[in-house]
């Protein structure tokens, strides 16, 4: 029987209709139910029942033949139909973390297998900072974002302000992560239609979220394909869903917090020595299938060696000393945008 696996995030829905290992379709929908906005004329169950009914009609599937599996951000959600199995985000992230280290970002929280940082009281257990600790303006911002959860910030100024709020709250909450695995960013902040506009800002947010010095493989999963893969596989162990090709491999980040010297040795044995001054975001192209050996020397990380592969951007050197405010130094911010933009223009 066909399986409809959906993940309902804080502002959008990602899903997959799975019939066999060579017949499946990914879907996305940029709206979720808001109790404050919709409860006067439609219930949560009616809203999602209509969504699922329309999806099945669009793909010519009989509702009685479809098995529904649901993943949710935190609370259990009524989707108007019998659900074969349901998962919450912590359970999903623990499953994904066997091969990658997932980092889920939305407008008011950042979630990893090791951290849950939220600035709204979502329930008695999930808020690490009570509303009382926020200013009135901050409370209004986060609550409005929660109510109008499908609003997408397109213009650069608004998007930078939006991301500044995320980063300002994380300044004293350094994420704990496993840098032996690729760091894979996902969540409503990066889901479509983000990425069609000001893509460089998405990447700068990711660079600012990785505060630890070191060398990191970085990925971006805009449509939460890895979440859907886990949900489907946990329900049906025989299911074969190749989500990896949908995940955007950005490349390798070298975080040094100050000037650095880097020796890059290619697969064919050629070498290149770089001296990178502090407060720079510098991108060196390295293709997806290309491999290189890095030897990094800096005051912050000492001497470090690692074999790396390329990606959409390649090698990203971040020597900024301060990574608290996304625009704390406008000169560095503008130079970073330019460097990332030039790398993207060569793709």
TAWOLIN-V651163 format. One line per field, one symbol per residue. burial: + if it has 9 or more other C-alpha atoms within 8 Angstrom, else -. A space follows every 10 residues. Layout:
# TAWOLIN-V651163
burial->???
This chain:
# TAWOLIN-V651163
burial->-+++++++++ +++++++++- +--+---+-+ ++-++--++- --+++++++- --+--++--- +----+++++ +++-----++ --+--+++++ -+++-++--+ ++++++++++ +++-++++++ +----++--+ +-------+- -++++-+-++ ---+-+-+++ -+++-+++-+ --------+- ++++++++++ ++-++--+++ ++-+++++-- +-+-++++++ ++++++++++ +++-----+- --+---++++ ++++++++++ +++++++--- -----+++++ ++++++++-+ ++++++++-- +--+---+++ ++++++++++ ---+++---- -++-+++-++ +-++---
